[in-house]
Amino acid sequence: MLHTMSTTVETSSQRTADEVNEEIRALWRRSGGTLSVEQREEYQRLVLEWAAAAPQSAPAA
């Protein structure tokens, strides 16, 4: 049986964009600037979470 990784962001523990951004920065610091396959997957998940938490800006008029 194949399992696929969900690309939806978990909403059970809402974090602010700043909190998620700090985790992204920490991931890059830990990696030394080169992400492994597992770290890239974590990075992608975090970016999706950050985008969902980031305030939406109004379109320019």
Beta strands, then each sheet from edge to edge (+ up, - down):
end
